[in-house]
Amino acid sequence: MPSDCLFCRIVNRDVPTRFLYEDDDYVVFRDINPAAPVHLLLVPKKHIRSMNDLEKEDSAIISGLFMIARDMAKEQGVNESGYKLLFNVEKGGGQVIFHVHLHLIGGWNR
């Protein structure tokens, strides 16, 4: 895990963060600059720099993110009203933290 990776530091508890969910492979926490009333970051503990760096053996990690997203959407009360799931890939795609993570965004009153 790169020592300059913010999400690796969060996973290792070097940066205090309140986890909404944690297991052996993932953590979930709120985005510090939310784009919606519910804006969670779902982060695998394994450091993978970008979606472009995925290996075939990482497919279970990515599918796990989607399963946790489903459960977190229900826990946050947005599963029926609707939500977005978003990966930003590389700088041109809006990626700022270079550690794969999935945004769960929702909670608008529309």
Buried (B, 14 or more C-beta within 10 A) or exposed (E): EEEEBBBBBBBEEEEEBEBBBEEEBBBBBBBEEEEBEBBBBBBBBBBBBBBEEBEEEBEEBBEBBEEBBBEBBEBBEBBEEEBEBBBBEEEEEEBEBBBBBBBBBBBEEE
